[in-house]
Amino acid sequence: MRLAGWGLVAVLALAAATRAGAADQAVGKKVYAERCSPCHGDTGDGNGPAAAAIKPPPRNFRDPGFWQGRTAAQLKVTVRDGRPGTMMSPFAGTLSEAEIDAVVAYVATFGPAGH
């Protein structure tokens, strides 16, 4: 009987984590649409409406080469601190840490599977 209780707790915890993950993904998608897609494009291909005017051009998150050796921590630093010498501005102070984490996770969905 006691073991069954722990099983229920595990199932409820997993369900809560799944809901939280879905909420984070929704936040990441919303932040990306508002803050990133004008430059990086709706599909992450680097061809947003503002891309033609940006030098160097925005990153193409669909390029497998971009993901080689790239970590979520590196992406987070870029989103938080920007990239000096480019039009990629910092979002620290504009986005919360949770929003930055969510948009980094969303951007990762543009990369090849298993990156």
Biopython code that builds the backbone (N, CA, C, O; Angstrom):
import numpy as np
from Bio.PDB.StructureBuilder import StructureBuilder

atoms = [
    (1, "MET", "N", (0.832, -1.191, 0.000)),
    (1, "MET", "CA", (0.000, 0.000, 0.000)),
    (1, "MET", "C", (0.876, 1.253, 0.000)),
    (1, "MET", "O", (0.620, 2.200, -0.744)),
    (2, "ARG", "N", (1.890, 1.248, 0.825)),
    (2, "ARG", "CA", (2.770, 2.401, 0.920)),
    (2, "ARG", "C", (3.511, 2.647, -0.395)),
    (2, "ARG", "O", (3.657, 3.794, -0.816)),
    (3, "LEU", "N", (3.975, 1.589, -1.041)),
    (3, "LEU", "CA", (4.663, 1.696, -2.318)),
    (3, "LEU", "C", (3.743, 2.308, -3.375)),
    (3, "LEU", "O", (4.181, 3.125, -4.184)),
    (4, "ALA", "N", (2.492, 1.919, -3.366)),
    (4, "ALA", "CA", (1.532, 2.475, -4.316)),
    (4, "ALA", "C", (1.388, 3.979, -4.124)),
    (4, "ALA", "O", (1.227, 4.719, -5.094)),
    (5, "GLY", "N", (1.445, 4.426, -2.886)),
    (5, "GLY", "CA", (1.376, 5.866, -2.610)),
    (5, "GLY", "C", (2.538, 6.616, -3.236)),
    (5, "GLY", "O", (2.354, 7.696, -3.797)),
    (6, "TRP", "N", (3.749, 6.042, -3.142)),
    (6, "TRP", "CA", (4.923, 6.678, -3.741)),
    (6, "TRP", "C", (4.817, 6.685, -5.260)),
    (6, "TRP", "O", (5.263, 7.629, -5.912)),
    (7, "GLY", "N", (4.224, 5.630, -5.827)),
    (7, "GLY", "CA", (4.011, 5.594, -7.271)),
    (7, "GLY", "C", (3.110, 6.733, -7.721)),
    (7, "GLY", "O", (3.359, 7.367, -8.746)),
    (8, "LEU", "N", (2.068, 6.986, -6.951)),
    (8, "LEU", "CA", (1.159, 8.087, -7.261)),
    (8, "LEU", "C", (1.884, 9.425, -7.172)),
    (8, "LEU", "O", (1.682, 10.303, -8.011)),
    (9, "VAL", "N", (2.726, 9.579, -6.156)),
    (9, "VAL", "CA", (3.504, 10.811, -6.012)),
    (9, "VAL", "C", (4.409, 11.001, -7.226)),
    (9, "VAL", "O", (4.517, 12.107, -7.754)),
    (10, "ALA", "N", (5.056, 9.934, -7.665)),
    (10, "ALA", "CA", (5.941, 10.020, -8.832)),
    (10, "ALA", "C", (5.159, 10.410, -10.082)),
    (10, "ALA", "O", (5.617, 11.245, -10.862)),
    (11, "VAL", "N", (4.003, 9.821, -10.276)),
    (11, "VAL", "CA", (3.169, 10.145, -11.442)),
    (11, "VAL", "C", (2.735, 11.600, -11.397)),
    (11, "VAL", "O", (2.781, 12.293, -12.414)),
    (12, "LEU", "N", (2.319, 12.066, -10.239)),
    (12, "LEU", "CA", (1.903, 13.474, -10.108)),
    (12, "LEU", "C", (3.072, 14.414, -10.345)),
    (12, "LEU", "O", (2.903, 15.454, -10.982)),
    (13, "ALA", "N", (4.254, 14.070, -9.846)),
    (13, "ALA", "CA", (5.441, 14.911, -10.061)),
    (13, "ALA", "C", (5.788, 14.965, -11.540)),
    (13, "ALA", "O", (6.115, 16.032, -12.061)),
    (14, "LEU", "N", (5.722, 13.831, -12.221)),
    (14, "LEU", "CA", (6.000, 13.794, -13.652)),
    (14, "LEU", "C", (4.979, 14.628, -14.422)),
    (14, "LEU", "O", (5.347, 15.355, -15.345)),
    (15, "ALA", "N", (3.728, 14.533, -14.060)),
    (15, "ALA", "CA", (2.687, 15.323, -14.728)),
    (15, "ALA", "C", (2.921, 16.813, -14.515)),
    (15, "ALA", "O", (2.756, 17.604, -15.444)),
    (16, "ALA", "N", (3.302, 17.199, -13.314)),
    (16, "ALA", "CA", (3.589, 18.613, -13.033)),
    (16, "ALA", "C", (4.787, 19.090, -13.837)),
    (16, "ALA", "O", (4.770, 20.197, -14.377)),
    (17, "ALA", "N", (5.823, 18.270, -13.923)),
    (17, "ALA", "CA", (7.010, 18.647, -14.694)),
    (17, "ALA", "C", (6.675, 18.782, -16.172)),
    (17, "ALA", "O", (7.183, 19.680, -16.844)),
    (18, "THR", "N", (5.826, 17.899, -16.684)),
    (18, "THR", "CA", (5.413, 17.968, -18.084)),
    (18, "THR", "C", (4.640, 19.251, -18.347)),
    (18, "THR", "O", (4.857, 19.910, -19.363)),
    (19, "ARG", "N", (3.738, 19.608, -17.437)),
    (19, "ARG", "CA", (2.988, 20.864, -17.588)),
    (19, "ARG", "C", (3.938, 22.057, -17.527)),
    (19, "ARG", "O", (3.799, 22.999, -18.307)),
    (20, "ALA", "N", (4.900, 22.024, -16.608)),
    (20, "ALA", "CA", (5.866, 23.117, -16.497)),
    (20, "ALA", "C", (6.696, 23.212, -17.769)),
    (20, "ALA", "O", (6.960, 24.312, -18.255)),
    (21, "GLY", "N", (7.114, 22.060, -18.317)),
    (21, "GLY", "CA", (7.881, 22.063, -19.560)),
    (21, "GLY", "C", (7.087, 22.652, -20.712)),
    (21, "GLY", "O", (7.630, 23.410, -21.516)),
    (22, "ALA", "N", (5.805, 22.312, -20.801)),
    (22, "ALA", "CA", (4.949, 22.856, -21.850)),
    (22, "ALA", "C", (4.770, 24.360, -21.668)),
    (22, "ALA", "O", (4.747, 25.109, -22.645)),
    (23, "ALA", "N", (4.642, 24.799, -20.418)),
    (23, "ALA", "CA", (4.512, 26.235, -20.149)),
    (23, "ALA", "C", (5.788, 26.959, -20.526)),
    (23, "ALA", "O", (5.738, 28.035, -21.121)),
    (24, "ASP", "N", (6.952, 26.372, -20.181)),
    (24, "ASP", "CA", (8.232, 26.985, -20.536)),
    (24, "ASP", "C", (8.382, 27.078, -22.048)),
    (24, "ASP", "O", (8.863, 28.087, -22.565)),
    (25, "GLN", "N", (7.972, 26.030, -22.762)),
    (25, "GLN", "CA", (8.061, 26.045, -24.212)),
    (25, "GLN", "C", (7.165, 27.141, -24.789)),
    (25, "GLN", "O", (7.552, 27.818, -25.742)),
    (26, "ALA", "N", (5.989, 27.316, -24.227)),
    (26, "ALA", "CA", (5.085, 28.367, -24.688)),
    (26, "ALA", "C", (5.696, 29.740, -24.439)),
    (26, "ALA", "O", (5.591, 30.627, -25.287)),
    (27, "VAL", "N", (6.329, 29.924, -23.292)),
    (27, "VAL", "CA", (6.998, 31.194, -22.978)),
    (27, "VAL", "C", (8.140, 31.425, -23.957)),
    (27, "VAL", "O", (8.285, 32.522, -24.496)),
    (28, "GLY", "N", (8.948, 30.399, -24.188)),
    (28, "GLY", "CA", (10.074, 30.521, -25.116)),
    (28, "GLY", "C", (9.623, 30.885, -26.517)),
    (28, "GLY", "O", (10.230, 31.734, -27.170)),
    (29, "LYS", "N", (8.565, 30.248, -26.976)),
    (29, "LYS", "CA", (8.033, 30.535, -28.312)),
    (29, "LYS", "C", (7.516, 31.969, -28.393)),
    (29, "LYS", "O", (7.732, 32.652, -29.394)),
    (30, "LYS", "N", (6.840, 32.422, -27.350)),
    (30, "LYS", "CA", (6.306, 33.795, -27.322)),
    (30, "LYS", "C", (7.442, 34.818, -27.315)),
    (30, "LYS", "O", (7.412, 35.788, -28.072)),
    (31, "VAL", "N", (8.436, 34.600, -26.464)),
    (31, "VAL", "CA", (9.577, 35.521, -26.404)),
    (31, "VAL", "C", (10.301, 35.541, -27.747)),
    (31, "VAL", "O", (10.661, 36.608, -28.246)),
    (32, "TYR", "N", (10.515, 34.364, -28.328)),
    (32, "TYR", "CA", (11.183, 34.288, -29.628)),
    (32, "TYR", "C", (10.401, 35.086, -30.676)),
    (32, "TYR", "O", (10.988, 35.865, -31.427)),
    (33, "ALA", "N", (9.092, 34.894, -30.727)),
    (33, "ALA", "CA", (8.266, 35.585, -31.716)),
    (33, "ALA", "C", (8.355, 37.094, -31.555)),
    (33, "ALA", "O", (8.400, 37.826, -32.544)),
    (34, "GLU", "N", (8.382, 37.559, -30.319)),
    (34, "GLU", "CA", (8.406, 38.995, -30.052)),
    (34, "GLU", "C", (9.793, 39.610, -30.197)),
    (34, "GLU", "O", (9.926, 40.712, -30.730)),
    (35, "ARG", "N", (10.819, 38.918, -29.734)),
    (35, "ARG", "CA", (12.152, 39.512, -29.615)),
    (35, "ARG", "C", (13.166, 39.037, -30.640)),
    (35, "ARG", "O", (14.115, 39.759, -30.946)),
    (36, "CYS", "N", (12.985, 37.835, -31.177)),
    (36, "CYS", "CA", (14.032, 37.231, -32.002)),
    (36, "CYS", "C", (13.659, 37.090, -33.475)),
    (36, "CYS", "O", (14.505, 37.278, -34.350)),
    (37, "SER", "N", (12.407, 36.763, -33.753)),
    (37, "SER", "CA", (12.024, 36.477, -35.137)),
    (37, "SER", "C", (12.168, 37.659, -36.092)),
    (37, "SER", "O", (12.367, 37.429, -37.285)),
    (38, "PRO", "N", (12.078, 38.929, -35.632)),
    (38, "PRO", "CA", (12.302, 40.001, -36.605)),
    (38, "PRO", "C", (13.670, 39.916, -37.296)),
    (38, "PRO", "O", (13.811, 40.318, -38.451)),
    (39, "CYS", "N", (14.661, 39.398, -36.595)),
    (39, "CYS", "CA", (15.994, 39.245, -37.188)),
    (39, "CYS", "C", (16.260, 37.804, -37.635)),
    (39, "CYS", "O", (16.714, 37.569, -38.755)),
    (40, "HIS", "N", (15.977, 36.850, -36.759)),
    (40, "HIS", "CA", (16.325, 35.455, -37.016)),
    (40, "HIS", "C", (15.262, 34.698, -37.803)),
    (40, "HIS", "O", (15.507, 33.564, -38.215)),
    (41, "GLY", "N", (14.101, 35.284, -38.022)),
    (41, "GLY", "CA", (13.045, 34.648, -38.798)),
    (41, "GLY", "C", (12.174, 33.735, -37.957)),
    (41, "GLY", "O", (12.612, 33.216, -36.930)),
    (42, "ASP", "N", (10.958, 33.545, -38.391)),
    (42, "ASP", "CA", (10.004, 32.709, -37.663)),
    (42, "ASP", "C", (10.498, 31.275, -37.511)),
    (42, "ASP", "O", (10.211, 30.615, -36.513)),
    (43, "THR", "N", (11.242, 30.797, -38.506)),
    (43, "THR", "CA", (11.721, 29.417, -38.474)),
    (43, "THR", "C", (13.182, 29.308, -38.061)),
    (43, "THR", "O", (13.763, 28.225, -38.136)),
    (44, "GLY", "N", (13.788, 30.420, -37.623)),
    (44, "GLY", "CA", (15.166, 30.388, -37.150)),
    (44, "GLY", "C", (16.208, 30.353, -38.247)),
    (44, "GLY", "O", (17.373, 30.060, -37.981)),
    (45, "ASP", "N", (15.810, 30.647, -39.487)),
    (45, "ASP", "CA", (16.732, 30.531, -40.616)),
    (45, "ASP", "C", (17.581, 31.784, -40.861)),
    (45, "ASP", "O", (18.345, 31.834, -41.825)),
    (46, "GLY", "N", (17.451, 32.793, -39.994)),
    (46, "GLY", "CA", (18.252, 34.010, -40.142)),
    (46, "GLY", "C", (17.707, 34.987, -41.158)),
    (46, "GLY", "O", (18.390, 35.949, -41.510)),
    (47, "ASN", "N", (16.501, 34.769, -41.637)),
    (47, "ASN", "CA", (15.921, 35.609, -42.688)),
    (47, "ASN", "C", (14.667, 36.334, -42.233)),
    (47, "ASN", "O", (13.667, 36.351, -42.950)),
    (48, "GLY", "N", (14.710, 36.934, -41.046)),
    (48, "GLY", "CA", (13.582, 37.727, -40.580)),
    (48, "GLY", "C", (13.455, 39.000, -41.393)),
    (48, "GLY", "O", (14.341, 39.310, -42.189)),
    (49, "PRO", "N", (12.369, 39.747, -41.211)),
    (49, "PRO", "CA", (12.137, 40.963, -41.995)),
    (49, "PRO", "C", (13.247, 42.013, -41.853)),
    (49, "PRO", "O", (13.458, 42.801, -42.775)),
    (50, "ALA", "N", (13.944, 42.040, -40.743)),
    (50, "ALA", "CA", (15.019, 43.018, -40.551)),
    (50, "ALA", "C", (16.384, 42.507, -40.996)),
    (50, "ALA", "O", (17.347, 43.274, -41.024)),
    (51, "ALA", "N", (16.485, 41.240, -41.340)),
    (51, "ALA", "CA", (17.782, 40.602, -41.599)),
    (51, "ALA", "C", (18.581, 41.267, -42.715)),
    (51, "ALA", "O", (19.803, 41.377, -42.617)),
    (52, "ALA", "N", (17.915, 41.706, -43.762)),
    (52, "ALA", "CA", (18.630, 42.283, -44.903)),
    (52, "ALA", "C", (19.428, 43.518, -44.518)),
    (52, "ALA", "O", (20.431, 43.829, -45.160)),
    (53, "ALA", "N", (19.001, 44.222, -43.485)),
    (53, "ALA", "CA", (19.679, 45.458, -43.075)),
    (53, "ALA", "C", (20.742, 45.224, -41.991)),
    (53, "ALA", "O", (21.364, 46.179, -41.526)),
    (54, "ILE", "N", (20.953, 43.987, -41.593)),
    (54, "ILE", "CA", (21.850, 43.699, -40.475)),
    (54, "ILE", "C", (23.165, 43.120, -40.976)),
    (54, "ILE", "O", (23.185, 42.143, -41.725)),
    (55, "LYS", "N", (24.267, 43.740, -40.547)),
    (55, "LYS", "CA", (25.615, 43.275, -40.870)),
    (55, "LYS", "C", (26.398, 43.129, -39.588)),
    (55, "LYS", "O", (26.434, 44.085, -38.813)),
    (56, "PRO", "N", (27.024, 42.009, -39.307)),
    (56, "PRO", "CA", (26.884, 40.753, -40.026)),
    (56, "PRO", "C", (25.468, 40.217, -39.887)),
    (56, "PRO", "O", (24.742, 40.592, -38.966)),
    (57, "PRO", "N", (25.077, 39.339, -40.802)),
    (57, "PRO", "CA", (23.692, 38.844, -40.784)),
    (57, "PRO", "C", (23.380, 38.054, -39.519)),
    (57, "PRO", "O", (24.286, 37.518, -38.880)),
    (58, "PRO", "N", (22.112, 37.982, -39.159)),
    (58, "PRO", "CA", (21.715, 37.199, -37.984)),
    (58, "PRO", "C", (22.055, 35.719, -38.165)),
    (58, "PRO", "O", (22.121, 35.211, -39.284)),
    (59, "ARG", "N", (22.266, 35.049, -37.048)),
    (59, "ARG", "CA", (22.561, 33.618, -37.076)),
    (59, "ARG", "C", (21.416, 32.830, -37.678)),
    (59, "ARG", "O", (20.243, 33.145, -37.480)),
    (60, "ASN", "N", (21.786, 31.795, -38.418)),
    (60, "ASN", "CA", (20.839, 30.833, -38.956)),
    (60, "ASN", "C", (20.857, 29.637, -38.013)),
    (60, "ASN", "O", (21.800, 28.846, -38.033)),
    (61, "PHE", "N", (19.831, 29.500, -37.194)),
    (61, "PHE", "CA", (19.762, 28.409, -36.234)),
    (61, "PHE", "C", (19.449, 27.071, -36.895)),
    (61, "PHE", "O", (19.486, 26.034, -36.231)),
    (62, "ARG", "N", (19.146, 27.077, -38.178)),
    (62, "ARG", "CA", (18.881, 25.839, -38.920)),
    (62, "ARG", "C", (20.172, 25.232, -39.480)),
    (62, "ARG", "O", (20.167, 24.091, -39.940)),
    (63, "ASP", "N", (21.260, 25.974, -39.444)),
    (63, "ASP", "CA", (22.543, 25.507, -39.963)),
    (63, "ASP", "C", (23.170, 24.532, -38.970)),
    (63, "ASP", "O", (23.510, 24.927, -37.855)),
    (64, "PRO", "N", (23.331, 23.256, -39.357)),
    (64, "PRO", "CA", (23.926, 22.279, -38.433)),
    (64, "PRO", "C", (25.303, 22.704, -37.936)),
    (64, "PRO", "O", (25.677, 22.379, -36.809)),
    (65, "GLY", "N", (26.058, 23.422, -38.754)),
    (65, "GLY", "CA", (27.385, 23.888, -38.344)),
    (65, "GLY", "C", (27.338, 24.825, -37.147)),
    (65, "GLY", "O", (28.267, 24.844, -36.339)),
    (66, "PHE", "N", (26.274, 25.596, -37.025)),
    (66, "PHE", "CA", (26.123, 26.497, -35.886)),
    (66, "PHE", "C", (26.097, 25.720, -34.579)),
    (66, "PHE", "O", (26.579, 26.214, -33.559)),
    (67, "TRP", "N", (25.546, 24.522, -34.593)),
    (67, "TRP", "CA", (25.334, 23.748, -33.379)),
    (67, "TRP", "C", (26.541, 22.916, -32.962)),
    (67, "TRP", "O", (26.560, 22.382, -31.853)),
    (68, "GLN", "N", (27.546, 22.796, -33.822)),
    (68, "GLN", "CA", (28.714, 21.983, -33.483)),
    (68, "GLN", "C", (29.456, 22.605, -32.305)),
    (68, "GLN", "O", (29.996, 23.707, -32.400)),
    (69, "GLY", "N", (29.470, 21.881, -31.204)),
    (69, "GLY", "CA", (30.158, 22.347, -30.010)),
    (69, "GLY", "C", (29.427, 23.434, -29.238)),
    (69, "GLY", "O", (29.949, 23.937, -28.243)),
    (70, "ARG", "N", (28.248, 23.800, -29.668)),
    (70, "ARG", "CA", (27.471, 24.862, -29.023)),
    (70, "ARG", "C", (26.699, 24.295, -27.847)),
    (70, "ARG", "O", (26.108, 23.219, -27.944)),
    (71, "THR", "N", (26.705, 25.021, -26.731)),
    (71, "THR", "CA", (25.975, 24.577, -25.542)),
    (71, "THR", "C", (24.852, 25.547, -25.209)),
    (71, "THR", "O", (24.849, 26.693, -25.658)),
    (72, "ALA", "N", (23.910, 25.075, -24.423)),
    (72, "ALA", "CA", (22.822, 25.941, -23.956)),
    (72, "ALA", "C", (23.389, 27.080, -23.115)),
    (72, "ALA", "O", (22.880, 28.200, -23.166)),
    (73, "ALA", "N", (24.436, 26.804, -22.345)),
    (73, "ALA", "CA", (25.050, 27.851, -21.521)),
    (73, "ALA", "C", (25.620, 28.964, -22.393)),
    (73, "ALA", "O", (25.506, 30.140, -22.046)),
    (74, "GLN", "N", (26.231, 28.610, -23.517)),
    (74, "GLN", "CA", (26.760, 29.628, -24.433)),
    (74, "GLN", "C", (25.636, 30.467, -25.040)),
    (74, "GLN", "O", (25.753, 31.686, -25.162)),
    (75, "LEU", "N", (24.554, 29.800, -25.415)),
    (75, "LEU", "CA", (23.411, 30.534, -25.965)),
    (75, "LEU", "C", (22.830, 31.489, -24.935)),
    (75, "LEU", "O", (22.452, 32.614, -25.261)),
    (76, "LYS", "N", (22.761, 31.036, -23.698)),
    (76, "LYS", "CA", (22.221, 31.876, -22.630)),
    (76, "LYS", "C", (23.066, 33.131, -22.455)),
    (76, "LYS", "O", (22.521, 34.222, -22.286)),
    (77, "VAL", "N", (24.375, 32.994, -22.494)),
    (77, "VAL", "CA", (25.267, 34.150, -22.367)),
    (77, "VAL", "C", (25.007, 35.135, -23.514)),
    (77, "VAL", "O", (24.960, 36.347, -23.303)),
    (78, "THR", "N", (24.841, 34.604, -24.719)),
    (78, "THR", "CA", (24.589, 35.478, -25.872)),
    (78, "THR", "C", (23.270, 36.223, -25.721)),
    (78, "THR", "O", (23.207, 37.426, -25.973)),
    (79, "VAL", "N", (22.231, 35.530, -25.316)),
    (79, "VAL", "CA", (20.929, 36.189, -25.146)),
    (79, "VAL", "C", (21.023, 37.218, -24.013)),
    (79, "VAL", "O", (20.528, 38.338, -24.146)),
    (80, "ARG", "N", (21.648, 36.843, -22.919)),
    (80, "ARG", "CA", (21.740, 37.738, -21.759)),
    (80, "ARG", "C", (22.641, 38.943, -22.038)),
    (80, "ARG", "O", (22.274, 40.073, -21.718)),
    (81, "ASP", "N", (23.819, 38.711, -22.632)),
    (81, "ASP", "CA", (24.831, 39.763, -22.762)),
    (81, "ASP", "C", (24.956, 40.357, -24.158)),
    (81, "ASP", "O", (25.662, 41.349, -24.342)),
    (82, "GLY", "N", (24.284, 39.770, -25.142)),
    (82, "GLY", "CA", (24.409, 40.247, -26.510)),
    (82, "GLY", "C", (25.725, 39.806, -27.124)),
    (82, "GLY", "O", (26.478, 39.039, -26.524)),
    (83, "ARG", "N", (25.997, 40.303, -28.338)),
    (83, "ARG", "CA", (27.263, 39.999, -29.025)),
    (83, "ARG", "C", (27.881, 41.312, -29.481)),
    (83, "ARG", "O", (27.420, 41.911, -30.453)),
    (84, "PRO", "N", (28.918, 41.761, -28.789)),
    (84, "PRO", "CA", (29.582, 43.002, -29.194)),
    (84, "PRO", "C", (30.024, 42.942, -30.656)),
    (84, "PRO", "O", (30.482, 41.905, -31.134)),
    (85, "GLY", "N", (29.882, 44.046, -31.346)),
    (85, "GLY", "CA", (30.256, 44.119, -32.751)),
    (85, "GLY", "C", (29.168, 43.648, -33.696)),
    (85, "GLY", "O", (29.364, 43.608, -34.911)),
    (86, "THR", "N", (28.011, 43.289, -33.131)),
    (86, "THR", "CA", (26.870, 42.869, -33.951)),
    (86, "THR", "C", (25.635, 43.633, -33.475)),
    (86, "THR", "O", (25.690, 44.399, -32.513)),
    (87, "MET", "N", (24.544, 43.410, -34.159)),
    (87, "MET", "CA", (23.276, 44.027, -33.761)),
    (87, "MET", "C", (22.563, 43.225, -32.670)),
    (87, "MET", "O", (21.474, 43.602, -32.235)),
    (88, "MET", "N", (23.175, 42.115, -32.223)),
    (88, "MET", "CA", (22.567, 41.294, -31.169)),
    (88, "MET", "C", (22.738, 42.022, -29.848)),
    (88, "MET", "O", (23.819, 42.035, -29.260)),
    (89, "SER", "N", (21.646, 42.628, -29.395)),
    (89, "SER", "CA", (21.695, 43.402, -28.159)),
    (89, "SER", "C", (21.445, 42.509, -26.948)),
    (89, "SER", "O", (20.847, 41.440, -27.073)),
    (90, "PRO", "N", (21.901, 42.944, -25.783)),
    (90, "PRO", "CA", (21.686, 42.150, -24.569)),
    (90, "PRO", "C", (20.231, 42.241, -24.107)),
    (90, "PRO", "O", (19.583, 43.279, -24.244)),
    (91, "PHE", "N", (19.735, 41.136, -23.561)),
    (91, "PHE", "CA", (18.377, 41.104, -23.039)),
    (91, "PHE", "C", (18.333, 41.029, -21.524)),
    (91, "PHE", "O", (17.254, 40.928, -20.939)),
    (92, "ALA", "N", (19.504, 41.078, -20.874)),
    (92, "ALA", "CA", (19.531, 41.134, -19.408)),
    (92, "ALA", "C", (18.819, 42.409, -18.981)),
    (92, "ALA", "O", (19.073, 43.482, -19.529)),
    (93, "GLY", "N", (17.938, 42.292, -18.014)),
    (93, "GLY", "CA", (17.175, 43.448, -17.560)),
    (93, "GLY", "C", (15.890, 43.664, -18.355)),
    (93, "GLY", "O", (14.968, 44.329, -17.882)),
    (94, "THR", "N", (15.829, 43.104, -19.555)),
    (94, "THR", "CA", (14.615, 43.173, -20.367)),
    (94, "THR", "C", (13.807, 41.893, -20.201)),
    (94, "THR", "O", (12.583, 41.923, -20.075)),
    (95, "LEU", "N", (14.520, 40.768, -20.204)),
    (95, "LEU", "CA", (13.898, 39.462, -19.999)),
    (95, "LEU", "C", (14.319, 38.921, -18.642)),
    (95, "LEU", "O", (15.431, 39.178, -18.183)),
    (96, "SER", "N", (13.436, 38.177, -18.005)),
    (96, "SER", "CA", (13.789, 37.516, -16.746)),
    (96, "SER", "C", (14.705, 36.325, -17.051)),
    (96, "SER", "O", (14.809, 35.899, -18.201)),
    (97, "GLU", "N", (15.359, 35.797, -16.031)),
    (97, "GLU", "CA", (16.192, 34.606, -16.204)),
    (97, "GLU", "C", (15.347, 33.447, -16.737)),
    (97, "GLU", "O", (15.801, 32.683, -17.588)),
    (98, "ALA", "N", (14.126, 33.322, -16.235)),
    (98, "ALA", "CA", (13.239, 32.245, -16.698)),
    (98, "ALA", "C", (12.891, 32.429, -18.180)),
    (98, "ALA", "O", (12.833, 31.448, -18.921)),
    (99, "GLU", "N", (12.662, 33.658, -18.615)),
    (99, "GLU", "CA", (12.367, 33.916, -20.028)),
    (99, "GLU", "C", (13.585, 33.627, -20.900)),
    (99, "GLU", "O", (13.455, 33.077, -21.994)),
    (100, "ILE", "N", (14.768, 34.000, -20.415)),
    (100, "ILE", "CA", (15.999, 33.709, -21.161)),
    (100, "ILE", "C", (16.174, 32.201, -21.298)),
    (100, "ILE", "O", (16.457, 31.704, -22.388)),
    (101, "ASP", "N", (16.007, 31.474, -20.199)),
    (101, "ASP", "CA", (16.118, 30.013, -20.252)),
    (101, "ASP", "C", (15.093, 29.427, -21.227)),
    (101, "ASP", "O", (15.410, 28.514, -21.990)),
    (102, "ALA", "N", (13.876, 29.948, -21.200)),
    (102, "ALA", "CA", (12.813, 29.433, -22.064)),
    (102, "ALA", "C", (13.113, 29.702, -23.532)),
    (102, "ALA", "O", (12.888, 28.831, -24.372)),
    (103, "VAL", "N", (13.616, 30.888, -23.859)),
    (103, "VAL", "CA", (13.889, 31.198, -25.260)),
    (103, "VAL", "C", (15.112, 30.418, -25.745)),
    (103, "VAL", "O", (15.164, 30.020, -26.909)),
    (104, "VAL", "N", (16.082, 30.198, -24.883)),
    (104, "VAL", "CA", (17.234, 29.366, -25.261)),
    (104, "VAL", "C", (16.759, 27.949, -25.573)),
    (104, "VAL", "O", (17.190, 27.353, -26.561)),
    (105, "ALA", "N", (15.881, 27.411, -24.743)),
    (105, "ALA", "CA", (15.343, 26.070, -24.996)),
    (105, "ALA", "C", (14.549, 26.043, -26.298)),
    (105, "ALA", "O", (14.606, 25.061, -27.038)),
    (106, "TYR", "N", (13.817, 27.103, -26.579)),
    (106, "TYR", "CA", (13.045, 27.150, -27.818)),
    (106, "TYR", "C", (13.978, 27.230, -29.033)),
    (106, "TYR", "O", (13.756, 26.535, -30.025)),
    (107, "VAL", "N", (15.000, 28.056, -28.967)),
    (107, "VAL", "CA", (15.959, 28.163, -30.072)),
    (107, "VAL", "C", (16.599, 26.804, -30.348)),
    (107, "VAL", "O", (16.866, 26.463, -31.501)),
    (108, "ALA", "N", (16.841, 26.042, -29.308)),
    (108, "ALA", "CA", (17.435, 24.718, -29.483)),
    (108, "ALA", "C", (16.562, 23.794, -30.336)),
    (108, "ALA", "O", (17.067, 22.841, -30.928)),
    (109, "THR", "N", (15.259, 24.068, -30.402)),
    (109, "THR", "CA", (14.390, 23.221, -31.218)),
    (109, "THR", "C", (14.666, 23.395, -32.711)),
    (109, "THR", "O", (14.235, 22.567, -33.513)),
    (110, "PHE", "N", (15.371, 24.446, -33.093)),
    (110, "PHE", "CA", (15.707, 24.673, -34.490)),
    (110, "PHE", "C", (16.917, 23.847, -34.928)),
    (110, "PHE", "O", (17.137, 23.647, -36.122)),
    (111, "GLY", "N", (17.692, 23.374, -33.965)),
    (111, "GLY", "CA", (18.902, 22.626, -34.284)),
    (111, "GLY", "C", (18.615, 21.186, -34.657)),
    (111, "GLY", "O", (17.486, 20.708, -34.542)),
    (112, "PRO", "N", (19.670, 20.497, -35.111)),
    (112, "PRO", "CA", (19.492, 19.083, -35.450)),
    (112, "PRO", "C", (19.155, 18.262, -34.218)),
    (112, "PRO", "O", (19.537, 18.625, -33.106)),
    (113, "ALA", "N", (18.457, 17.180, -34.401)),
    (113, "ALA", "CA", (18.074, 16.307, -33.269)),
    (113, "ALA", "C", (19.311, 15.819, -32.543)),
    (113, "ALA", "O", (20.318, 15.454, -33.151)),
    (114, "GLY", "N", (19.206, 15.826, -31.236)),
    (114, "GLY", "CA", (20.284, 15.298, -30.413)),
    (114, "GLY", "C", (21.480, 16.206, -30.238)),
    (114, "GLY", "O", (22.531, 15.747, -29.792)),
    (115, "HIS", "N", (21.359, 17.456, -30.567)),
    (115, "HIS", "CA", (22.515, 18.356, -30.406)),
    (115, "HIS", "C", (22.767, 18.707, -28.977)),
    (115, "HIS", "O", (23.700, 19.452, -28.680)),
]
sb = StructureBuilder()
sb.init_structure("model")
sb.init_model(0)
sb.init_chain("A")
sb.init_seg("    ")
for serial, (resi, resn, name, xyz) in enumerate(atoms, 1):
    if name == "N":
        sb.init_residue(resn, " ", resi, " ")
    sb.init_atom(name, np.array(xyz, "f"), 0.0, 1.0, " ", f" {name:<3s}", serial, name[0])
structure = sb.get_structure()
